[in-house]
């Protein structure tokens, strides 16, 4: 199973939606809450090519994007391929 990472904020509805999709696929993921900012927020911005919104999702260090991006690759069938490794 590939490594899945998601940067979130506590009250973010898009974050809840992205996590629910991953959980529905029984995917373990590493969640980093950046609600308080700091070095992890800066890390997310750097890794995502400058994006400042959450969630930002990575599968095996590949930047997938946000919640809408995750939903789009799920709809296209690409998510299952990425999760298969």
C-alpha positions in Angstrom: 0.0 0.0 0.0 1.4 3.4 -0.9 2.1 6.1 1.6 -0.9 8.6 1.7 -0.4 11.9 3.4 -3.0 14.6 3.9 -2.6 18.1 5.3 -5.7 19.4 7.0 -7.3 22.0 9.3 -9.6 21.2 12.1 -12.8 22.8 10.8 -12.3 22.1 7.1 -15.3 20.5 5.4 -13.3 19.7 2.3 -10.8 17.9 4.6 -13.5 15.8 6.1 -14.8 14.9 2.7 -11.4 13.8 1.4 -10.7 11.8 4.5 -14.1 10.1 4.3 -13.3 9.1 0.7 -10.0 7.6 1.7 -11.5 5.9 4.7 -14.3 4.4 2.5 -11.4 2.7 0.6 -9.8 1.4 3.8 -6.8 3.5 3.1 -4.5 4.3 6.0 -3.2 7.9 5.8 -0.9 10.2 7.7 -2.8 13.4 8.7 -1.0 16.6 9.5 -3.1 19.3 11.0 -1.8 22.7 10.1 -4.5 24.7 11.9 -1.9 26.6 13.9 0.4 27.2 10.9 4.1 26.8 11.5 6.7 24.7 9.8 4.3 22.0 8.6 2.2 24.6 6.8 5.3 25.9 5.1 6.2 22.3 4.2 2.8 21.7 2.6 3.1 24.9 0.6 6.5 23.9 -0.7 5.5 20.3 -1.5 2.3 21.4 -3.3 3.9 23.9 -5.6 2.6 27.0 -3.7 -1.0 25.9 -2.8 -2.1 27.3 0.5 -5.6 25.7 0.8 -6.4 22.5 2.5 -6.6 19.6 2.1 -3.4 18.9 0.2 -3.0 15.2 -0.6 0.0 13.2 -1.5 0.3 9.6 -2.6 3.8 8.2 -2.5 5.1 11.8 -2.6 3.0 12.5 -5.7 0.9 15.6 -5.2 -2.7 14.7 -5.9 -4.1 18.1 -5.0 -7.2 18.9 -2.9 -10.5 17.4 -2.2 -12.0 18.1 -5.6 -8.9 16.7 -7.3 -9.1 13.5 -5.2 -12.8 13.1 -6.1 -12.0 13.6 -9.8 -9.3 10.9 -9.9 -11.7 8.6 -8.0 -14.3 9.2 -10.6 -11.8 8.5 -13.4 -10.7 5.3 -11.8 -7.1 6.6 -11.4 -7.3 6.6 -7.6 -7.6 2.8 -7.3 -4.5 2.5 -9.6 -2.5 4.9 -7.4 -3.6 3.1 -4.2 -2.7 -0.3 -5.7 0.9 0.9 -5.9 
